Amino acid sequence: MAENLTAEHFQPHVKKVFRVKDGRHALTLAHIETSISKGGPREAFNLIFSGPPGDVLREGLYTLQVEGGPEFELHVMPIHTPTPERQDYQALFN
């Protein structure tokens, strides 16, 4: 995608599985956090993904493919997850 991505690009994919292209990890887009700050080329937002615990995807740039949908190149990083049942990740846009 050549255009600037917005939260609206991802809204239809909440609760869908994103698979790491050429990898073994599958992450579910749990929700989208939007910012109230304005002024840049787009509204800042975070994608929050959840995956299984234990097999943590390392921070990095990945192509994620939505099941039955498009693919996105995203910088994904694991984040502190207080519950042991899952591992959460974020992709930041600002």
N, CA, C and O atoms as a CHARMM CRD file, in Angstrom:
* protein
*
  376
    1    1 MET  N      0.83500  -1.18300   0.00000 PROA 1      0.00000
    2    1 MET  CA     0.00000   0.00000   0.00000 PROA 1      0.00000
    3    1 MET  C      0.87300   1.23700   0.00000 PROA 1      0.00000
    4    1 MET  O      1.72700   1.39300   0.87300 PROA 1      0.00000
    5    2 ALA  N      0.67300   2.10900  -0.95400 PROA 2      0.00000
    6    2 ALA  CA     1.46200   3.32600  -1.05500 PROA 2      0.00000
    7    2 ALA  C      0.91400   4.43500  -0.17000 PROA 2      0.00000
    8    2 ALA  O      1.66400   5.32400   0.23300 PROA 2      0.00000
    9    3 GLU  N     -0.37400   4.40200   0.14000 PROA 3      0.00000
   10    3 GLU  CA    -0.98300   5.46600   0.93800 PROA 3      0.00000
   11    3 GLU  C     -0.67200   5.28600   2.41600 PROA 3      0.00000
   12    3 GLU  O     -0.33200   4.19000   2.86400 PROA 3      0.00000
   13    4 ASN  N     -0.79500   6.40100   3.18600 PROA 4      0.00000
   14    4 ASN  CA    -0.63000   6.31600   4.63000 PROA 4      0.00000
   15    4 ASN  C     -1.74800   5.46200   5.22000 PROA 4      0.00000
   16    4 ASN  O     -2.92700   5.70000   4.95600 PROA 4      0.00000
   17    5 LEU  N     -1.37600   4.48100   6.00900 PROA 5      0.00000
   18    5 LEU  CA    -2.37000   3.63200   6.64700 PROA 5      0.00000
   19    5 LEU  C     -3.02300   4.37800   7.80600 PROA 5      0.00000
   20    5 LEU  O     -2.37100   5.16200   8.49600 PROA 5      0.00000
   21    6 THR  N     -4.30400   4.12900   8.01300 PROA 6      0.00000
   22    6 THR  CA    -5.05300   4.71700   9.11300 PROA 6      0.00000
   23    6 THR  C     -5.70700   3.58900   9.90600 PROA 6      0.00000
   24    6 THR  O     -5.71800   2.43300   9.48300 PROA 6      0.00000
   25    7 ALA  N     -6.24600   3.95000  11.05600 PROA 7      0.00000
   26    7 ALA  CA    -6.95700   2.96100  11.86700 PROA 7      0.00000
   27    7 ALA  C     -8.11500   2.34800  11.09200 PROA 7      0.00000
   28    7 ALA  O     -8.44900   1.18000  11.29500 PROA 7      0.00000
   29    8 GLU  N     -8.72600   3.12200  10.21100 PROA 8      0.00000
   30    8 GLU  CA    -9.85800   2.62400   9.43500 PROA 8      0.00000
   31    8 GLU  C     -9.47200   1.48100   8.49400 PROA 8      0.00000
   32    8 GLU  O    -10.30500   0.62900   8.18600 PROA 8      0.00000
   33    9 HSD  N     -8.22000   1.45400   8.03600 PROA 9      0.00000
   34    9 HSD  CA    -7.76000   0.34600   7.19300 PROA 9      0.00000
   35    9 HSD  C     -7.82200  -0.98900   7.94900 PROA 9      0.00000
   36    9 HSD  O     -8.04800  -2.04100   7.35100 PROA 9      0.00000
   37   10 PHE  N     -7.61800  -0.93000   9.27400 PROA 10     0.00000
   38   10 PHE  CA    -7.53600  -2.14500  10.07400 PROA 10     0.00000
   39   10 PHE  C     -8.84700  -2.51700  10.75800 PROA 10     0.00000
   40   10 PHE  O     -9.01500  -3.66000  11.18200 PROA 10     0.00000
   41   11 GLN  N     -9.77500  -1.57400  10.87200 PROA 11     0.00000
   42   11 GLN  CA   -11.02800  -1.81900  11.59400 PROA 11     0.00000
   43   11 GLN  C    -11.75800  -3.07800  11.11700 PROA 11     0.00000
   44   11 GLN  O    -12.24400  -3.83600  11.95700 PROA 11     0.00000
   45   12 PRO  N    -11.85600  -3.33500   9.81000 PROA 12     0.00000
   46   12 PRO  CA   -12.56100  -4.55500   9.37800 PROA 12     0.00000
   47   12 PRO  C    -11.85500  -5.85700   9.77400 PROA 12     0.00000
   48   12 PRO  O    -12.43200  -6.93900   9.66400 PROA 12     0.00000
   49   13 HSD  N    -10.60900  -5.74600  10.23200 PROA 13     0.00000
   50   13 HSD  CA    -9.81300  -6.93600  10.53300 PROA 13     0.00000
   51   13 HSD  C     -9.66500  -7.21500  12.03000 PROA 13     0.00000
   52   13 HSD  O     -8.93600  -8.12800  12.41800 PROA 13     0.00000
   53   14 VAL  N    -10.35800  -6.43100  12.88200 PROA 14     0.00000
   54   14 VAL  CA   -10.32800  -6.69700  14.32100 PROA 14     0.00000
   55   14 VAL  C    -10.92100  -8.08300  14.55800 PROA 14     0.00000
   56   14 VAL  O    -11.95000  -8.44500  13.98800 PROA 14     0.00000
   57   15 LYS  N    -10.25100  -8.84000  15.40500 PROA 15     0.00000
   58   15 LYS  CA   -10.59900 -10.23000  15.76800 PROA 15     0.00000
   59   15 LYS  C    -10.20700 -11.23800  14.68700 PROA 15     0.00000
   60   15 LYS  O    -10.51300 -12.42400  14.81400 PROA 15     0.00000
   61   16 LYS  N     -9.54100 -10.78800  13.63500 PROA 16     0.00000
   62   16 LYS  CA    -9.05600 -11.71500  12.60300 PROA 16     0.00000
   63   16 LYS  C     -7.60600 -12.09700  12.88800 PROA 16     0.00000
   64   16 LYS  O     -6.88700 -11.39600  13.59900 PROA 16     0.00000
   65   17 VAL  N     -7.20200 -13.22200  12.31500 PROA 17     0.00000
   66   17 VAL  CA    -5.84600 -13.73200  12.48100 PROA 17     0.00000
   67   17 VAL  C     -4.94600 -13.16300  11.39400 PROA 17     0.00000
   68   17 VAL  O     -5.29700 -13.16300  10.21400 PROA 17     0.00000
   69   18 PHE  N     -3.77800 -12.67600  11.80800 PROA 18     0.00000
   70   18 PHE  CA    -2.73900 -12.18900  10.91600 PROA 18     0.00000
   71   18 PHE  C     -1.58400 -13.18200  11.00900 PROA 18     0.00000
   72   18 PHE  O     -1.05600 -13.41200  12.09600 PROA 18     0.00000
   73   19 ARG  N     -1.19300 -13.76600   9.90000 PROA 19     0.00000
   74   19 ARG  CA    -0.08600 -14.73200   9.88900 PROA 19     0.00000
   75   19 ARG  C      1.18300 -14.06000   9.38600 PROA 19     0.00000
   76   19 ARG  O      1.16300 -13.28800   8.42700 PROA 19     0.00000
   77   20 VAL  N      2.28600 -14.37000  10.05700 PROA 20     0.00000
   78   20 VAL  CA     3.58100 -13.84200   9.62600 PROA 20     0.00000
   79   20 VAL  C      3.97100 -14.57600   8.35700 PROA 20     0.00000
   80   20 VAL  O      4.09500 -15.80100   8.35000 PROA 20     0.00000
   81   21 LYS  N      4.16400 -13.82100   7.28300 PROA 21     0.00000
   82   21 LYS  CA     4.53700 -14.41600   5.99600 PROA 21     0.00000
   83   21 LYS  C      5.86600 -15.14500   6.14600 PROA 21     0.00000
   84   21 LYS  O      6.82700 -14.60700   6.69500 PROA 21     0.00000
   85   22 ASP  N      5.90500 -16.36000   5.65500 PROA 22     0.00000
   86   22 ASP  CA     7.09100 -17.21800   5.72500 PROA 22     0.00000
   87   22 ASP  C      7.51800 -17.50000   7.16400 PROA 22     0.00000
   88   22 ASP  O      8.69300 -17.76000   7.42000 PROA 22     0.00000
   89   23 GLY  N      6.57900 -17.45100   8.09700 PROA 23     0.00000
   90   23 GLY  CA     6.88200 -17.72100   9.50000 PROA 23     0.00000
   91   23 GLY  C      5.84500 -18.63900  10.10500 PROA 23     0.00000
   92   23 GLY  O      4.93000 -19.08900   9.41500 PROA 23     0.00000
   93   24 ARG  N      5.97600 -18.91900  11.38000 PROA 24     0.00000
   94   24 ARG  CA     5.07700 -19.84300  12.06400 PROA 24     0.00000
   95   24 ARG  C      4.08200 -19.13000  12.97800 PROA 24     0.00000
   96   24 ARG  O      3.14400 -19.75600  13.47200 PROA 24     0.00000
   97   25 HSD  N      4.27200 -17.83600  13.21000 PROA 25     0.00000
   98   25 HSD  CA     3.44500 -17.12000  14.16500 PROA 25     0.00000
   99   25 HSD  C      2.11900 -16.65400  13.55800 PROA 25     0.00000
  100   25 HSD  O      2.05000 -16.26500  12.39200 PROA 25     0.00000
  101   26 ALA  N      1.07700 -16.70300  14.37800 PROA 26     0.00000
  102   26 ALA  CA    -0.24600 -16.19600  14.01600 PROA 26     0.00000
  103   26 ALA  C     -0.72700 -15.32700  15.17000 PROA 26     0.00000
  104   26 ALA  O     -0.78700 -15.77700  16.31500 PROA 26     0.00000
  105   27 LEU  N     -1.06400 -14.09100  14.86400 PROA 27     0.00000
  106   27 LEU  CA    -1.49600 -13.12700  15.87200 PROA 27     0.00000
  107   27 LEU  C     -2.89900 -12.64900  15.55000 PROA 27     0.00000
  108   27 LEU  O     -3.23000 -12.42400  14.38600 PROA 27     0.00000
  109   28 THR  N     -3.71600 -12.49300  16.56000 PROA 28     0.00000
  110   28 THR  CA    -5.07500 -11.98500  16.39000 PROA 28     0.00000
  111   28 THR  C     -5.08500 -10.49800  16.70600 PROA 28     0.00000
  112   28 THR  O     -4.57900 -10.07700  17.74600 PROA 28     0.00000
  113   29 LEU  N     -5.66200  -9.70000  15.81000 PROA 29     0.00000
  114   29 LEU  CA    -5.79700  -8.26500  16.07100 PROA 29     0.00000
  115   29 LEU  C     -6.87900  -8.09900  17.13200 PROA 29     0.00000
  116   29 LEU  O     -8.06900  -8.20900  16.83500 PROA 29     0.00000
  117   30 ALA  N     -6.46500  -7.83700  18.35800 PROA 30     0.00000
  118   30 ALA  CA    -7.39400  -7.76100  19.49500 PROA 30     0.00000
  119   30 ALA  C     -8.20400  -6.47300  19.46500 PROA 30     0.00000
  120   30 ALA  O     -9.42600  -6.50200  19.61100 PROA 30     0.00000
  121   31 HSD  N     -7.52000  -5.32700  19.27400 PROA 31     0.00000
  122   31 HSD  CA    -8.20600  -4.05000  19.20800 PROA 31     0.00000
  123   31 HSD  C     -7.27600  -2.96500  18.67900 PROA 31     0.00000
  124   31 HSD  O     -6.07600  -3.17800  18.50500 PROA 31     0.00000
  125   32 ILE  N     -7.85700  -1.80700  18.43000 PROA 32     0.00000
  126   32 ILE  CA    -7.12300  -0.65300  17.93100 PROA 32     0.00000
  127   32 ILE  C     -7.25200   0.46200  18.95000 PROA 32     0.00000
  128   32 ILE  O     -8.36100   0.81400  19.35200 PROA 32     0.00000
  129   33 GLU  N     -6.12400   1.01900  19.37100 PROA 33     0.00000
  130   33 GLU  CA    -6.12100   2.16400  20.28000 PROA 33     0.00000
  131   33 GLU  C     -5.86000   3.41200  19.44700 PROA 33     0.00000
  132   33 GLU  O     -4.85300   3.49100  18.74500 PROA 33     0.00000
  133   34 THR  N     -6.75900   4.38000  19.52200 PROA 34     0.00000
  134   34 THR  CA    -6.57300   5.62400  18.78300 PROA 34     0.00000
  135   34 THR  C     -6.19300   6.73700  19.74000 PROA 34     0.00000
  136   34 THR  O     -6.48700   6.67800  20.93400 PROA 34     0.00000
  137   35 SER  N     -5.53700   7.74900  19.20100 PROA 35     0.00000
  138   35 SER  CA    -5.07100   8.88400  19.98100 PROA 35     0.00000
  139   35 SER  C     -5.99100  10.07400  19.75500 PROA 35     0.00000
  140   35 SER  O     -6.60400  10.20500  18.69500 PROA 35     0.00000
  141   36 ILE  N     -6.08200  10.93000  20.74900 PROA 36     0.00000
  142   36 ILE  CA    -6.88400  12.13700  20.57400 PROA 36     0.00000
  143   36 ILE  C     -6.06200  13.27800  19.99000 PROA 36     0.00000
  144   36 ILE  O     -6.61400  14.32300  19.64300 PROA 36     0.00000
  145   37 SER  N     -4.74400  13.09100  19.87700 PROA 37     0.00000
  146   37 SER  CA    -3.89800  14.14800  19.32100 PROA 37     0.00000
  147   37 SER  C     -4.03600  14.19800  17.80600 PROA 37     0.00000
  148   37 SER  O     -4.16100  13.17000  17.14000 PROA 37     0.00000
  149   38 LYS  N     -4.01100  15.39300  17.29000 PROA 38     0.00000
  150   38 LYS  CA    -4.13200  15.61600  15.84500 PROA 38     0.00000
  151   38 LYS  C     -2.97900  16.51500  15.40500 PROA 38     0.00000
  152   38 LYS  O     -2.19400  16.98700  16.22700 PROA 38     0.00000
  153   39 GLY  N     -2.89100  16.73700  14.12500 PROA 39     0.00000
  154   39 GLY  CA    -1.90100  17.68300  13.63400 PROA 39     0.00000
  155   39 GLY  C     -0.89900  17.08100  12.67600 PROA 39     0.00000
  156   39 GLY  O     -0.27300  17.81600  11.91200 PROA 39     0.00000
  157   40 GLY  N     -0.72200  15.77900  12.68700 PROA 40     0.00000
  158   40 GLY  CA     0.20800  15.13100  11.77800 PROA 40     0.00000
  159   40 GLY  C     -0.49700  14.70600  10.49900 PROA 40     0.00000
  160   40 GLY  O     -1.65700  15.05000  10.27500 PROA 40     0.00000
  161   41 PRO  N      0.20600  13.96200   9.67000 PROA 41     0.00000
  162   41 PRO  CA    -0.40400  13.50400   8.42200 PROA 41     0.00000
  163   41 PRO  C     -1.53700  12.50000   8.63900 PROA 41     0.00000
  164   41 PRO  O     -2.33900  12.25700   7.73700 PROA 41     0.00000
  165   42 ARG  N     -1.59800  11.92100   9.83600 PROA 42     0.00000
  166   42 ARG  CA    -2.68100  10.99900  10.17800 PROA 42     0.00000
  167   42 ARG  C     -2.82900  10.97000  11.69800 PROA 42     0.00000
  168   42 ARG  O     -1.93600  11.38600  12.43500 PROA 42     0.00000
  169   43 GLU  N     -3.97100  10.47200  12.14200 PROA 43     0.00000
  170   43 GLU  CA    -4.20000  10.29300  13.56200 PROA 43     0.00000
  171   43 GLU  C     -3.32900   9.13400  14.05300 PROA 43     0.00000
  172   43 GLU  O     -3.27800   8.08000  13.41900 PROA 43     0.00000
  173   44 ALA  N     -2.64300   9.33200  15.18600 PROA 44     0.00000
  174   44 ALA  CA    -1.80900   8.26900  15.75100 PROA 44     0.00000
  175   44 ALA  C     -2.69500   7.13800  16.26000 PROA 44     0.00000
  176   44 ALA  O     -3.77900   7.37800  16.79200 PROA 44     0.00000
  177   45 PHE  N     -2.22200   5.89500  16.09000 PROA 45     0.00000
  178   45 PHE  CA    -2.95800   4.74400  16.59600 PROA 45     0.00000
  179   45 PHE  C     -2.01400   3.58300  16.82100 PROA 45     0.00000
  180   45 PHE  O     -0.91000   3.54400  16.27800 PROA 45     0.00000
  181   46 ASN  N     -2.46700   2.63000  17.63800 PROA 46     0.00000
  182   46 ASN  CA    -1.73000   1.39900  17.93400 PROA 46     0.00000
  183   46 ASN  C     -2.61000   0.21700  17.59000 PROA 46     0.00000
  184   46 ASN  O     -3.80300   0.20100  17.88900 PROA 46     0.00000
  185   47 LEU  N     -2.01100  -0.75900  16.96400 PROA 47     0.00000
  186   47 LEU  CA    -2.67700  -2.04500  16.77600 PROA 47     0.00000
  187   47 LEU  C     -2.21000  -2.94700  17.90000 PROA 47     0.00000
  188   47 LEU  O     -1.00700  -3.08000  18.12700 PROA 47     0.00000
  189   48 ILE  N     -3.13400  -3.56400  18.60100 PROA 48     0.00000
  190   48 ILE  CA    -2.79500  -4.49100  19.67700 PROA 48     0.00000
  191   48 ILE  C     -3.17300  -5.89400  19.22300 PROA 48     0.00000
  192   48 ILE  O     -4.33700  -6.19000  18.95200 PROA 48     0.00000
  193   49 PHE  N     -2.16600  -6.74300  19.15000 PROA 49     0.00000
  194   49 PHE  CA    -2.33600  -8.13300  18.73900 PROA 49     0.00000
  195   49 PHE  C     -2.15600  -9.04400  19.95000 PROA 49     0.00000
  196   49 PHE  O     -1.48600  -8.67300  20.91400 PROA 49     0.00000
  197   50 SER  N     -2.74800 -10.22300  19.90200 PROA 50     0.00000
  198   50 SER  CA    -2.53900 -11.24700  20.92000 PROA 50     0.00000
  199   50 SER  C     -2.10600 -12.53700  20.23600 PROA 50     0.00000
  200   50 SER  O     -2.58800 -12.89400  19.16200 PROA 50     0.00000
  201   51 GLY  N     -1.18700 -13.21500  20.89200 PROA 51     0.00000
  202   51 GLY  CA    -0.71500 -14.49600  20.39300 PROA 51     0.00000
  203   51 GLY  C     -0.54800 -15.45900  21.55000 PROA 51     0.00000
  204   51 GLY  O     -0.75800 -15.09200  22.70600 PROA 51     0.00000
  205   52 PRO  N     -0.17300 -16.68200  21.24500 PROA 52     0.00000
  206   52 PRO  CA     0.00700 -17.66200  22.31300 PROA 52     0.00000
  207   52 PRO  C      1.22600 -17.32500  23.17300 PROA 52     0.00000
  208   52 PRO  O      2.16800 -16.69500  22.69300 PROA 52     0.00000
  209   53 PRO  N      1.21000 -17.74200  24.44100 PROA 53     0.00000
  210   53 PRO  CA     2.36800 -17.49100  25.30100 PROA 53     0.00000
  211   53 PRO  C      3.51000 -18.44000  24.94300 PROA 53     0.00000
  212   53 PRO  O      3.30100 -19.48400  24.32600 PROA 53     0.00000
  213   54 GLY  N      4.69000 -18.06500  25.33500 PROA 54     0.00000
  214   54 GLY  CA     5.83300 -18.97500  25.18400 PROA 54     0.00000
  215   54 GLY  C      6.64000 -18.76900  23.92700 PROA 54     0.00000
  216   54 GLY  O      7.83800 -18.50000  24.01400 PROA 54     0.00000
  217   55 ASP  N      6.04400 -18.88100  22.77700 PROA 55     0.00000
  218   55 ASP  CA     6.75400 -18.74100  21.50500 PROA 55     0.00000
  219   55 ASP  C      6.63900 -17.28100  21.04400 PROA 55     0.00000
  220   55 ASP  O      5.83400 -16.95600  20.17100 PROA 55     0.00000
  221   56 VAL  N      7.45600 -16.41300  21.64400 PROA 56     0.00000
  222   56 VAL  CA     7.33900 -14.97000  21.42900 PROA 56     0.00000
  223   56 VAL  C      7.98600 -14.57100  20.10300 PROA 56     0.00000
  224   56 VAL  O      9.12300 -14.94200  19.81000 PROA 56     0.00000
  225   57 LEU  N      7.23900 -13.81300  19.31400 PROA 57     0.00000
  226   57 LEU  CA     7.75100 -13.23800  18.06800 PROA 57     0.00000
  227   57 LEU  C      8.67800 -12.09000  18.44000 PROA 57     0.00000
  228   57 LEU  O      8.28500 -11.19500  19.18800 PROA 57     0.00000
  229   58 ARG  N      9.88100 -12.10600  17.93500 PROA 58     0.00000
  230   58 ARG  CA    10.85500 -11.05300  18.24500 PROA 58     0.00000
  231   58 ARG  C     10.45000  -9.75200  17.58600 PROA 58     0.00000
  232   58 ARG  O      9.79700  -9.75000  16.54300 PROA 58     0.00000
  233   59 GLU  N     10.83800  -8.64600  18.19600 PROA 59     0.00000
  234   59 GLU  CA    10.55900  -7.33100  17.61100 PROA 59     0.00000
  235   59 GLU  C     11.20000  -7.22900  16.23900 PROA 59     0.00000
  236   59 GLU  O     12.35200  -7.61700  16.04500 PROA 59     0.00000
  237   60 GLY  N     10.43500  -6.70000  15.28700 PROA 60     0.00000
  238   60 GLY  CA    10.98500  -6.54600  13.95700 PROA 60     0.00000
  239   60 GLY  C      9.93600  -6.17900  12.92800 PROA 60     0.00000
  240   60 GLY  O      8.75100  -6.04400  13.23600 PROA 60     0.00000
  241   61 LEU  N     10.39900  -6.02000  11.70000 PROA 61     0.00000
  242   61 LEU  CA     9.53200  -5.68200  10.57400 PROA 61     0.00000
  243   61 LEU  C      9.08400  -6.97600   9.91300 PROA 61     0.00000
  244   61 LEU  O      9.91100  -7.78900   9.49900 PROA 61     0.00000
  245   62 TYR  N      7.76400  -7.16600   9.81400 PROA 62     0.00000
  246   62 TYR  CA     7.19900  -8.38800   9.26800 PROA 62     0.00000
  247   62 TYR  C      6.09500  -8.06300   8.27300 PROA 62     0.00000
  248   62 TYR  O      5.43900  -7.02700   8.37500 PROA 62     0.00000
  249   63 THR  N      5.89800  -8.94600   7.32300 PROA 63     0.00000
  250   63 THR  CA     4.72200  -8.89000   6.47100 PROA 63     0.00000
  251   63 THR  C      3.68700  -9.79600   7.11400 PROA 63     0.00000
  252   63 THR  O      3.90200 -10.99800   7.27000 PROA 63     0.00000
  253   64 LEU  N      2.55600  -9.19700   7.48600 PROA 64     0.00000
  254   64 LEU  CA     1.47600  -9.94100   8.11500 PROA 64     0.00000
  255   64 LEU  C      0.33100 -10.06700   7.12400 PROA 64     0.00000
  256   64 LEU  O     -0.10700  -9.07800   6.53700 PROA 64     0.00000
  257   65 GLN  N     -0.14600 -11.28300   6.94500 PROA 65     0.00000
  258   65 GLN  CA    -1.22800 -11.57100   6.00400 PROA 65     0.00000
  259   65 GLN  C     -2.50600 -11.85300   6.77700 PROA 65     0.00000
  260   65 GLN  O     -2.54400 -12.73700   7.63200 PROA 65     0.00000
  261   66 VAL  N     -3.55400 -11.09200   6.46900 PROA 66     0.00000
  262   66 VAL  CA    -4.85300 -11.30400   7.09700 PROA 66     0.00000
  263   66 VAL  C     -5.51100 -12.50500   6.43900 PROA 66     0.00000
  264   66 VAL  O     -5.50600 -12.62100   5.21400 PROA 66     0.00000
  265   67 GLU  N     -6.07400 -13.39600   7.23700 PROA 67     0.00000
  266   67 GLU  CA    -6.78800 -14.53600   6.66000 PROA 67     0.00000
  267   67 GLU  C     -7.93100 -14.01400   5.79400 PROA 67     0.00000
  268   67 GLU  O     -8.81900 -13.31300   6.27800 PROA 67     0.00000
  269   68 GLY  N     -7.89900 -14.36300   4.51700 PROA 68     0.00000
  270   68 GLY  CA    -8.93500 -13.93300   3.59400 PROA 68     0.00000
  271   68 GLY  C     -8.88300 -12.45800   3.24100 PROA 68     0.00000
  272   68 GLY  O     -9.88400 -11.89400   2.79900 PROA 68     0.00000
  273   69 GLY  N     -7.72900 -11.82200   3.42800 PROA 69     0.00000
  274   69 GLY  CA    -7.64800 -10.38500   3.17800 PROA 69     0.00000
  275   69 GLY  C     -6.27500  -9.94200   2.73100 PROA 69     0.00000
  276   69 GLY  O     -5.49000 -10.74200   2.22100 PROA 69     0.00000
  277   70 PRO  N     -5.98600  -8.66900   2.92000 PROA 70     0.00000
  278   70 PRO  CA    -4.72600  -8.10300   2.43500 PROA 70     0.00000
  279   70 PRO  C     -3.54600  -8.45300   3.32900 PROA 70     0.00000
  280   70 PRO  O     -3.69100  -9.13000   4.34700 PROA 70     0.00000
  281   71 GLU  N     -2.38300  -7.97900   2.92600 PROA 71     0.00000
  282   71 GLU  CA    -1.19600  -8.10900   3.76200 PROA 71     0.00000
  283   71 GLU  C     -0.63900  -6.71600   4.01700 PROA 71     0.00000
  284   71 GLU  O     -0.79600  -5.79900   3.21100 PROA 71     0.00000
  285   72 PHE  N      0.02300  -6.59000   5.17400 PROA 72     0.00000
  286   72 PHE  CA     0.57700  -5.32000   5.61200 PROA 72     0.00000
  287   72 PHE  C      2.00500  -5.54200   6.09500 PROA 72     0.00000
  288   72 PHE  O      2.29400  -6.56400   6.71800 PROA 72     0.00000
  289   73 GLU  N      2.88900  -4.61100   5.81800 PROA 73     0.00000
  290   73 GLU  CA     4.23800  -4.65300   6.36200 PROA 73     0.00000
  291   73 GLU  C      4.23400  -3.78900   7.61700 PROA 73     0.00000
  292   73 GLU  O      4.03000  -2.57700   7.54900 PROA 73     0.00000
  293   74 LEU  N      4.46500  -4.43500   8.77900 PROA 74     0.00000
  294   74 LEU  CA     4.34500  -3.75700  10.06400 PROA 74     0.00000
  295   74 LEU  C      5.56200  -4.02700  10.94100 PROA 74     0.00000
  296   74 LEU  O      6.14900  -5.10900  10.90100 PROA 74     0.00000
  297   75 HSD  N      5.92800  -3.02300  11.73300 PROA 75     0.00000
  298   75 HSD  CA     6.94900  -3.21100  12.76200 PROA 75     0.00000
  299   75 HSD  C      6.20300  -3.62700  14.02300 PROA 75     0.00000
  300   75 HSD  O      5.44400  -2.84700  14.59700 PROA 75     0.00000
  301   76 VAL  N      6.42900  -4.86600  14.44200 PROA 76     0.00000
  302   76 VAL  CA     5.69900  -5.46600  15.56000 PROA 76     0.00000
  303   76 VAL  C      6.66500  -5.67000  16.71500 PROA 76     0.00000
  304   76 VAL  O      7.80700  -6.08800  16.52400 PROA 76     0.00000
  305   77 MET  N      6.17900  -5.36300  17.93900 PROA 77     0.00000
  306   77 MET  CA     7.01700  -5.58700  19.11600 PROA 77     0.00000
  307   77 MET  C      6.19900  -6.21500  20.23500 PROA 77     0.00000
  308   77 MET  O      5.05200  -5.82900  20.45800 PROA 77     0.00000
  309   78 PRO  N      6.78500  -7.18300  20.94200 PROA 78     0.00000
  310   78 PRO  CA     6.09500  -7.74100  22.09900 PROA 78     0.00000
  311   78 PRO  C      5.99300  -6.67700  23.18900 PROA 78     0.00000
  312   78 PRO  O      6.89300  -5.85100  23.34100 PROA 78     0.00000
  313   79 ILE  N      4.89700  -6.70100  23.94800 PROA 79     0.00000
  314   79 ILE  CA     4.71300  -5.75000  25.04300 PROA 79     0.00000
  315   79 ILE  C      4.38800  -6.51100  26.32100 PROA 79     0.00000
  316   79 ILE  O      4.01200  -7.68300  26.28900 PROA 79     0.00000
  317   80 HSD  N      4.54100  -5.82300  27.43700 PROA 80     0.00000
  318   80 HSD  CA     4.22400  -6.43300  28.73400 PROA 80     0.00000
  319   80 HSD  C      2.78500  -6.92600  28.72600 PROA 80     0.00000
  320   80 HSD  O      1.85800  -6.18700  28.39500 PROA 80     0.00000
  321   81 THR  N      2.62000  -8.18600  29.09400 PROA 81     0.00000
  322   81 THR  CA     1.29700  -8.81200  29.12100 PROA 81     0.00000
  323   81 THR  C      1.10100  -9.40700  30.51000 PROA 81     0.00000
  324   81 THR  O      1.74100 -10.40000  30.85500 PROA 81     0.00000
  325   82 PRO  N      0.21600  -8.80400  31.31400 PROA 82     0.00000
  326   82 PRO  CA     0.08900  -9.25200  32.70700 PROA 82     0.00000
  327   82 PRO  C     -0.54600 -10.62900  32.88600 PROA 82     0.00000
  328   82 PRO  O     -0.41500 -11.22500  33.95500 PROA 82     0.00000
  329   83 THR  N     -1.21900 -11.13700  31.88300 PROA 83     0.00000
  330   83 THR  CA    -1.85300 -12.45200  32.00800 PROA 83     0.00000
  331   83 THR  C     -0.97800 -13.52400  31.35300 PROA 83     0.00000
  332   83 THR  O     -0.43500 -13.28500  30.27400 PROA 83     0.00000
  333   84 PRO  N     -0.82700 -14.69100  31.97100 PROA 84     0.00000
  334   84 PRO  CA     0.03000 -15.73500  31.40100 PROA 84     0.00000
  335   84 PRO  C     -0.61300 -16.51200  30.25800 PROA 84     0.00000
  336   84 PRO  O      0.05300 -17.34400  29.64000 PROA 84     0.00000
  337   85 GLU  N     -1.88800 -16.26500  29.95900 PROA 85     0.00000
  338   85 GLU  CA    -2.58400 -17.03300  28.92800 PROA 85     0.00000
  339   85 GLU  C     -2.26300 -16.58400  27.50500 PROA 85     0.00000
  340   85 GLU  O     -2.63700 -17.26400  26.54900 PROA 85     0.00000
  341   86 ARG  N     -1.58100 -15.45700  27.34900 PROA 86     0.00000
  342   86 ARG  CA    -1.29600 -14.94100  26.00600 PROA 86     0.00000
  343   86 ARG  C     -0.07000 -14.03800  26.05000 PROA 86     0.00000
  344   86 ARG  O      0.41500 -13.67200  27.12100 PROA 86     0.00000
  345   87 GLN  N      0.41800 -13.68900  24.86900 PROA 87     0.00000
  346   87 GLN  CA     1.45700 -12.67900  24.71800 PROA 87     0.00000
  347   87 GLN  C      0.89000 -11.58700  23.80400 PROA 87     0.00000
  348   87 GLN  O      0.40600 -11.88100  22.71100 PROA 87     0.00000
  349   88 ASP  N      0.94900 -10.33900  24.24800 PROA 88     0.00000
  350   88 ASP  CA     0.45500  -9.22500  23.44600 PROA 88     0.00000
  351   88 ASP  C      1.60100  -8.54900  22.69900 PROA 88     0.00000
  352   88 ASP  O      2.76300  -8.61000  23.10100 PROA 88     0.00000
  353   89 TYR  N      1.22500  -7.90100  21.59300 PROA 89     0.00000
  354   89 TYR  CA     2.16700  -7.20100  20.72500 PROA 89     0.00000
  355   89 TYR  C      1.51400  -5.89100  20.30600 PROA 89     0.00000
  356   89 TYR  O      0.29600  -5.73500  20.39400 PROA 89     0.00000
  357   90 GLN  N      2.34400  -4.94500  19.84500 PROA 90     0.00000
  358   90 GLN  CA     1.79800  -3.71900  19.30100 PROA 90     0.00000
  359   90 GLN  C      2.52400  -3.32700  18.02600 PROA 90     0.00000
  360   90 GLN  O      3.68900  -3.66400  17.81600 PROA 90     0.00000
  361   91 ALA  N      1.80400  -2.61000  17.19000 PROA 91     0.00000
  362   91 ALA  CA     2.36600  -1.94600  16.00800 PROA 91     0.00000
  363   91 ALA  C      1.90600  -0.49800  16.10300 PROA 91     0.00000
  364   91 ALA  O      0.70700  -0.21900  16.10400 PROA 91     0.00000
  365   92 LEU  N      2.85900   0.41800  16.18200 PROA 92     0.00000
  366   92 LEU  CA     2.56700   1.84200  16.41300 PROA 92     0.00000
  367   92 LEU  C      2.54300   2.60900  15.10100 PROA 92     0.00000
  368   92 LEU  O      3.35400   2.36100  14.20900 PROA 92     0.00000
  369   93 PHE  N      1.61300   3.53500  14.99400 PROA 93     0.00000
  370   93 PHE  CA     1.53400   4.44800  13.86800 PROA 93     0.00000
  371   93 PHE  C      1.39700   5.85300  14.44000 PROA 93     0.00000
  372   93 PHE  O      0.46900   6.12700  15.20100 PROA 93     0.00000
  373   94 ASN  N      2.32400   6.75100  14.07200 PROA 94     0.00000
  374   94 ASN  CA     2.20700   8.12900  14.53500 PROA 94     0.00000
  375   94 ASN  C      2.62600   9.09900  13.47300 PROA 94     0.00000
  376   94 ASN  O      2.59000  10.30900  13.69300 PROA 94     0.00000
